[in-house]
Amino acid sequence: MPAHPEHDTDDRAAAGVPEDGPVGDGPPAGPPAGPRDAVWFERLVDDHATAVHRYVVRRVGPSDVEDLTADVLTVAWRRRGDVPEGAELPWLYRTAAYVVANHRRKSRPVLVAEVPERVDGDDPALRAVRDDTVRTVLAGMSARDREVLLLHAWEGLAGDALAAALGVGRGGADAALSRARSRLRAAFDEVGVTP
């Protein structure tokens, strides 16, 4: 995480975010409600860094978590005028999805079995991923269905927040979640497990 974001000179491409912003064509950001200064950024980090860190932990190997989390927050600092007031966390998740995807294109895939053991000892999401049946079912789903389900189940997003994180409209997000849940139920039925 940058200690002094105002002195950070890396460009957006280094963090894996295209010049036109995070993945998708989501709603344009409204004008900032207040000054987007170091105080605003510190509040953003205080409010959301843990959630972003958990998002990244669940998707990459342990050696890359800190750097990628810092990359997401660095993008937030640089693009602070684009971060929508009241929807900061979905915007950060959407940015994190792009940063993680860009990282994966540059490196080898990370198996779900490599999720760190000591992130949060009482995190039910991590306990579920350690279950062989859950890992098998998730591995058999499409990347899009898996992302929709994990944003909903792990990150707690629904409705407008899920739509913002996916970069689609509310109806599209609701439909994507419904379809993914349906396919998840069918996948569990195939292995003879009632979720």
Order of alpha helices (4+ residues) and beta strands (2+ residues): alpha-alpha-alpha-alpha-alpha-alpha-alpha-alpha-alpha
